[in-house]
Amino acid sequence: MEIWDSIVVGAGQAGLSASFHLARRGVRHLVLDAAPAPGGAWQHRWDSLSMVDVHGVHELPHDPRDPADPGAPGRDDRPANRAVPAYFADYERRHALPVLRPVRVDRVTDGPGTLLTVHAGERTWTTRTLVNASGTWSQPYLPAYPGAADFAGLQVHTRDYPGAEAFRGRRTVVVGGGASAVQLLGEVALVTDTLWVTRREPRWRTDDFTSEAGRAAVALVEDRVRRGLPPASVVGVTGLALREQERAAAALGAYDRQPMFAALERDGVRWADGRFEPAQAVLWATGFRPAVRHLAPLHLRTREGGIRLDRHGTTAVDDPRVQLVGYGPSASTIGANRAGRHAAAGVVAALGAGRDRTAQAG
């Protein structure tokens, strides 16, 4: 039976970062990625998201290149869903990262002794540790509202956003208070009438976003996962800001927010006070949930619904064999690279503890 020191599940930004740091530490590992090609969630982003908009948040550790600069002067308008996957693919090759794809992990179970078994269909891998980097993209969150099944118009989650033209001529309700809602309103409001609804009043950022603000936001989310609470959105902590290309939508009143409706009806949405607004489309910009169902056999979830992590935000407190990156504080690209470094250190610590237990048993 072949035994790996570590298996990494997922080859997005956090997974590649973890793999890079594991390789530097000499940890024999394998990366299992469900996608048929490199790029993580970036390959599925909408076509209108360009490299000028991503502000380097996709960058990978110890890489001298600037993937946001194609080598030509001026604005970098390359679609991020093509440029970033190409960068990730090049990074995998240059650093010889051991990525195997496509492999969709079904579950992770306790194996013989202190080992773990990773299952993907009929295939299995045995490992001493696990780095879970499955992210959130495969788990879009669609809140349940009365009448949703009766709504006659178009309903789309941001994961499947088809571009603004699909909404032309359809009065569109955009649901959600995050950055995706703001960005997509900036496009859709230019081709049709829109209505923005959120559960809470949006919090707009009035100052420039700095690295210090990013670290402070990550720290707040880290505190939640240390207590075993479901992770909050890092972007929800940092606040919202309009980009230059969204100014036209703002001038049209697209960001005049309304409170959340109570129900959908065939031809629109209705509030609890009886107010009705006609609509022919709903764009659900309601975010994602962590893709961690395959970890259920390890019983890591607390009664509050989260997974408790250590002070570095990667090691599962209830099972130190397991590291989580792309979860909680590292679900945002702000913390992904740092999480990969901490996860590799956590793997090395778990391997050392395992060797100590084996020596004591002998």
C-alpha positions as CSV (number, residue, x, y, z in Angstrom):
1,M,0.0,0.0,0.0
2,E,1.4,3.4,-1.0
3,I,1.3,5.9,1.7
4,W,1.6,9.6,1.0
5,D,2.8,12.2,3.5
6,S,0.0,14.5,2.4
7,I,-2.8,14.8,-0.1
8,V,-4.0,18.2,-1.2
9,V,-7.6,18.4,-2.3
10,G,-8.0,21.2,-4.9
11,A,-5.6,23.1,-7.1
12,G,-6.9,26.7,-6.9
13,Q,-4.8,29.5,-5.4
14,A,-4.8,28.1,-1.9
15,G,-4.1,24.5,-3.0
16,L,-1.2,25.6,-5.3
17,S,0.2,27.7,-2.5
18,A,0.1,24.8,-0.1
19,S,1.7,22.4,-2.7
20,F,4.5,24.9,-3.3
21,H,5.3,25.2,0.4
22,L,5.0,21.4,1.0
23,A,7.5,20.8,-1.9
24,R,9.9,23.3,-0.4
25,R,9.8,21.4,2.9
26,G,10.4,18.1,1.1
27,V,6.9,16.7,1.9
28,R,5.9,13.9,-0.5
29,H,2.5,14.8,-1.5
30,L,-0.1,14.7,-4.3
31,V,-2.7,17.4,-5.4
32,L,-6.1,16.1,-6.5
33,D,-8.0,18.6,-8.6
34,A,-11.6,18.1,-9.7
35,A,-11.3,20.4,-12.7
36,P,-10.1,19.1,-16.1
37,A,-7.7,22.0,-16.5
38,P,-5.7,24.4,-14.3
39,G,-7.2,27.7,-13.0
40,G,-9.4,26.8,-10.0
41,A,-12.5,28.9,-9.8
42,W,-10.9,31.6,-12.0
43,Q,-11.6,29.7,-15.1
44,H,-15.4,30.0,-14.4
45,R,-15.5,33.7,-13.8
46,W,-17.6,35.9,-16.1
47,D,-16.1,37.1,-19.3
48,S,-16.3,40.8,-18.4
49,L,-14.0,40.5,-15.4
50,S,-10.6,41.7,-16.7
51,M,-7.2,41.6,-15.2
52,V,-7.2,45.3,-14.4
53,D,-10.0,44.5,-11.9
54,V,-8.4,41.7,-9.9
55,H,-5.6,43.8,-8.3
56,G,-3.1,40.9,-8.1
57,V,-5.2,39.0,-5.6
58,H,-4.6,35.8,-7.6
59,E,-0.8,35.9,-7.3
60,L,1.0,32.8,-6.1
61,P,3.9,32.6,-3.6
62,H,7.5,33.3,-4.4
63,D,6.7,34.1,-8.1
64,P,8.8,36.8,-9.7
65,R,6.3,37.4,-12.5
66,D,3.5,39.9,-12.4
67,P,0.6,38.0,-14.1
68,A,-1.4,41.2,-14.3
69,D,1.2,42.8,-16.6
70,P,1.3,41.2,-20.1
71,G,4.4,43.1,-21.0
72,A,2.7,45.8,-22.9
73,P,2.0,49.4,-21.7
74,G,-1.5,50.5,-20.9
75,R,-4.5,48.9,-19.4
76,D,-4.6,45.1,-19.1
77,D,-8.0,44.2,-20.4
78,R,-7.4,40.4,-20.8
79,P,-10.3,38.4,-19.4
80,A,-9.3,37.0,-16.0
81,N,-11.0,33.7,-16.8
82,R,-8.3,33.0,-19.4
83,A,-5.3,34.9,-18.1
84,V,-5.3,33.6,-14.6
85,P,-5.7,29.9,-15.6
86,A,-2.8,30.3,-18.0
87,Y,-0.7,31.8,-15.1
88,F,-1.7,28.9,-12.8
89,A,-0.9,26.3,-15.5
90,D,2.5,27.9,-16.0
91,Y,3.1,28.0,-12.3
92,E,2.3,24.3,-11.9
93,R,4.8,23.5,-14.7
94,R,7.6,25.7,-13.5
95,H,7.5,24.5,-10.0
96,A,6.7,20.8,-11.0
97,L,3.8,20.6,-8.7
98,P,2.3,17.1,-8.5
99,V,-1.3,17.8,-9.7
100,L,-3.5,15.0,-10.8
101,R,-6.7,15.8,-12.6
102,P,-9.6,15.4,-13.1
103,V,-10.2,13.8,-9.7
104,R,-13.3,14.6,-7.7
105,V,-12.9,13.6,-4.1
106,D,-16.1,12.0,-2.7
107,R,-15.1,11.5,0.9
108,V,-12.3,11.3,3.4
109,T,-12.4,8.6,6.0
110,D,-10.2,7.2,8.8
111,G,-7.9,4.6,7.4
112,P,-5.8,2.0,9.1
113,G,-4.1,3.2,12.3
114,T,-3.7,6.9,12.2
115,L,-3.9,7.2,8.4
116,L,-6.6,8.8,6.3
117,T,-8.2,7.4,3.2
118,V,-9.2,9.7,0.3
119,H,-11.9,8.3,-1.9
120,A,-12.7,9.4,-5.5
121,G,-15.1,6.9,-7.1
122,E,-13.3,3.6,-7.3
123,R,-9.9,5.1,-6.5
124,T,-8.4,5.6,-3.1
125,W,-5.2,7.2,-1.7
126,T,-3.8,6.6,1.8
127,T,-2.2,9.6,3.5
128,R,-0.8,10.7,6.8
129,T,-2.2,14.2,6.5
130,L,-4.7,16.1,4.4
131,V,-4.8,19.7,3.1
132,N,-8.3,20.5,2.1
133,A,-8.3,23.3,-0.5
134,S,-11.7,22.6,-2.2
135,G,-12.8,26.2,-1.8
136,T,-16.4,27.3,-2.3
137,W,-17.1,27.7,-6.0
138,S,-18.9,24.3,-6.3
139,Q,-21.3,25.3,-3.5
140,P,-23.3,28.4,-4.6
141,Y,-25.8,29.5,-2.0
142,L,-29.4,30.0,-3.0
143,P,-31.6,31.2,-0.2
144,A,-35.1,29.7,0.0
145,Y,-37.9,32.2,-0.5
146,P,-41.6,31.5,-0.8
147,G,-42.8,31.5,-4.5
148,A,-39.3,31.0,-6.0
149,A,-40.6,28.0,-8.0
150,D,-43.5,30.0,-9.3
151,F,-41.5,32.9,-10.6
152,A,-41.9,32.9,-14.4
153,G,-38.7,34.9,-15.2
154,L,-35.0,34.1,-15.4
155,Q,-33.2,33.1,-12.2
156,V,-29.4,33.0,-12.2
157,H,-26.7,32.7,-9.5
158,T,-23.5,34.6,-10.1
159,R,-21.7,31.4,-10.6
160,D,-23.6,31.0,-13.9
161,Y,-23.7,34.7,-14.8
162,P,-24.2,34.7,-18.6
163,G,-23.3,38.3,-19.2
164,A,-25.3,41.5,-19.1
165,E,-27.0,41.0,-22.5
166,A,-29.0,38.0,-21.2
167,F,-30.8,40.6,-19.0
168,R,-31.5,43.2,-21.7
169,G,-35.2,44.2,-21.6
170,R,-35.8,42.2,-18.4
171,R,-36.4,44.2,-15.3
172,T,-33.8,42.6,-13.0
173,V,-33.7,42.2,-9.2
174,V,-30.1,41.8,-8.0
175,V,-30.0,40.1,-4.6
176,G,-26.9,40.3,-2.4
177,G,-24.7,42.8,-0.5
178,G,-21.3,41.7,-1.6
179,A,-18.7,42.8,-4.2
180,S,-20.2,40.5,-6.9
181,A,-23.5,42.2,-6.6
182,V,-21.9,45.6,-6.9
183,Q,-19.8,44.6,-9.9
184,L,-22.7,42.9,-11.8
185,L,-25.1,45.7,-11.1
186,G,-22.5,47.9,-12.7
187,E,-23.0,45.9,-16.0
188,V,-26.7,44.9,-15.9
189,A,-27.9,48.4,-15.0
190,L,-26.5,49.7,-18.2
191,V,-28.8,47.5,-20.3
192,T,-32.0,47.3,-18.3
193,D,-33.9,48.6,-15.3
194,T,-32.6,47.1,-12.0
195,L,-33.6,46.9,-8.4
196,W,-31.0,46.1,-5.7
197,V,-32.1,44.3,-2.6
198,T,-30.0,43.2,0.5
199,R,-30.8,41.7,3.9
200,R,-28.6,44.3,5.6
201,E,-27.7,47.9,4.8
202,P,-24.5,47.8,2.7
203,R,-21.4,49.1,4.3
204,W,-19.4,51.3,2.0
205,R,-15.7,51.8,2.4
206,T,-14.7,55.5,2.3
207,D,-10.9,55.0,2.5
208,D,-8.4,53.2,0.3
209,F,-8.1,49.5,0.8
210,T,-4.7,48.8,2.3
211,S,-2.8,45.6,3.3
212,E,-3.4,46.5,6.9
213,A,-7.1,46.6,6.4
214,G,-7.0,43.3,4.6
215,R,-5.1,41.7,7.5
216,A,-7.5,43.2,10.0
217,A,-10.4,41.7,8.1
218,V,-8.8,38.3,8.0
219,A,-8.2,38.4,11.7
220,L,-11.9,39.0,12.4
221,V,-12.8,35.9,10.3
222,E,-10.0,33.9,12.0
223,D,-11.6,34.6,15.4
224,R,-14.9,33.1,14.2
225,V,-13.3,29.8,13.0
226,R,-11.3,29.5,16.2
227,R,-14.6,29.5,18.0
228,G,-16.1,26.9,15.6
229,L,-18.6,29.3,14.1
230,P,-19.4,29.2,10.4
231,P,-16.9,31.4,8.6
232,A,-18.0,34.9,7.6
233,S,-17.1,36.7,4.4
234,V,-13.8,38.6,4.4
235,V,-15.3,41.0,1.9
236,G,-18.2,41.6,4.2
237,V,-15.7,42.9,6.8
238,T,-13.7,45.0,4.5
239,G,-16.7,46.9,3.1
240,L,-17.7,47.8,-0.5
241,A,-16.3,50.3,-3.0
242,L,-17.3,51.3,-6.5
243,R,-14.8,50.9,-9.3
244,E,-14.5,53.5,-12.0
245,Q,-16.5,51.4,-14.4
246,E,-19.5,51.3,-12.0
247,R,-19.9,55.1,-11.8
248,A,-22.3,55.1,-14.8
249,A,-24.6,52.6,-13.0
250,A,-24.4,54.7,-9.8
251,A,-25.5,57.7,-11.8
252,L,-28.6,55.8,-12.9
253,G,-29.5,55.0,-9.2
254,A,-28.5,51.3,-9.4
255,Y,-27.1,51.4,-5.9
256,D,-30.2,52.8,-4.2
257,R,-30.6,49.7,-2.1
258,Q,-34.0,48.3,-1.0
259,P,-34.6,45.9,1.9
260,M,-35.0,42.2,1.1
261,F,-38.4,41.1,-0.3
262,A,-40.5,38.5,1.5
263,A,-41.6,36.4,-1.5
264,L,-41.4,35.9,-5.2
265,E,-44.5,35.8,-7.3
266,R,-45.0,34.8,-10.9
267,D,-44.3,38.3,-12.3
268,G,-42.2,40.0,-9.6
269,V,-41.4,40.3,-5.9
270,R,-43.4,41.3,-2.9
271,W,-42.4,42.8,0.5
272,A,-44.0,41.9,3.9
273,D,-45.8,45.3,3.9
274,G,-47.6,44.3,0.6
275,R,-45.5,46.4,-1.7
276,F,-45.0,44.7,-5.1
277,E,-42.4,45.3,-7.8
278,P,-42.6,43.7,-11.3
279,A,-39.6,41.8,-12.5
280,Q,-38.6,39.4,-15.2
281,A,-35.2,38.3,-13.8
282,V,-33.5,37.7,-10.5
283,L,-29.7,37.6,-10.2
284,W,-28.8,35.9,-7.0
285,A,-25.4,37.3,-5.9
286,T,-25.8,35.5,-2.6
287,G,-22.3,34.0,-2.3
288,F,-21.0,30.5,-1.6
289,R,-20.6,28.0,1.2
290,P,-17.5,26.0,1.9
291,A,-17.3,22.7,-0.1
292,V,-16.5,20.4,2.8
293,R,-19.1,17.7,2.6
294,H,-16.5,15.1,1.7
295,L,-15.0,15.7,5.2
296,A,-18.2,14.7,7.0
297,P,-16.9,11.2,7.9
298,L,-14.2,12.9,10.1
299,H,-16.9,14.6,12.2
300,L,-15.1,18.0,12.3
301,R,-18.1,20.3,12.4
302,T,-19.1,21.8,15.7
303,R,-22.7,22.1,16.9
304,E,-22.6,25.7,15.6
305,G,-21.9,24.4,12.1
306,G,-18.3,25.5,11.6
307,I,-14.9,23.7,11.8
308,R,-12.7,24.9,14.6
309,L,-9.2,26.0,13.4
310,D,-6.1,26.8,15.3
311,R,-4.6,30.3,15.8
312,H,-3.0,30.3,12.4
313,G,-6.4,29.5,10.8
314,T,-5.5,26.2,9.0
315,T,-5.2,23.3,11.4
316,A,-8.4,21.5,12.4
317,V,-8.4,21.6,16.2
318,D,-10.3,18.3,16.5
319,D,-8.1,16.5,14.0
320,P,-4.6,18.0,13.5
321,R,-4.0,15.6,10.6
322,V,-6.3,17.9,8.6
323,Q,-5.4,21.4,7.3
324,L,-8.0,23.7,5.7
325,V,-7.0,26.4,3.2
326,G,-9.6,28.3,1.2
327,Y,-11.8,28.1,4.3
328,G,-12.8,30.9,6.6
329,P,-10.0,33.5,6.7
330,S,-8.3,32.0,3.6
331,A,-11.5,31.7,1.5
332,S,-10.7,35.2,0.3
333,T,-7.7,35.6,-2.0
334,I,-6.4,38.0,0.7
335,G,-5.3,35.2,2.9
336,A,-4.8,32.3,0.5
337,N,-1.0,32.4,0.1
338,R,-0.3,32.8,3.8
339,A,-2.6,29.9,4.6
340,G,-0.7,27.7,2.2
341,R,2.5,28.4,4.2
342,H,0.9,27.8,7.5
343,A,-0.8,24.6,6.3
344,A,2.6,23.2,5.1
345,A,4.0,23.9,8.6
346,G,1.0,22.2,10.1
347,V,1.5,19.1,7.9
348,V,5.2,18.9,9.0
349,A,4.1,19.2,12.7
350,A,1.5,16.5,12.3
351,L,4.0,14.2,10.5
352,G,6.5,14.8,13.4
353,A,3.8,14.0,16.0
354,G,2.9,10.8,14.1
355,R,6.5,9.7,14.0
356,D,6.8,10.3,17.8
357,R,3.7,8.2,18.4
358,T,5.1,5.4,16.3
359,A,8.4,5.5,18.1
360,Q,6.7,5.4,21.5
361,A,4.5,2.4,20.4
362,G,7.6,0.6,19.3
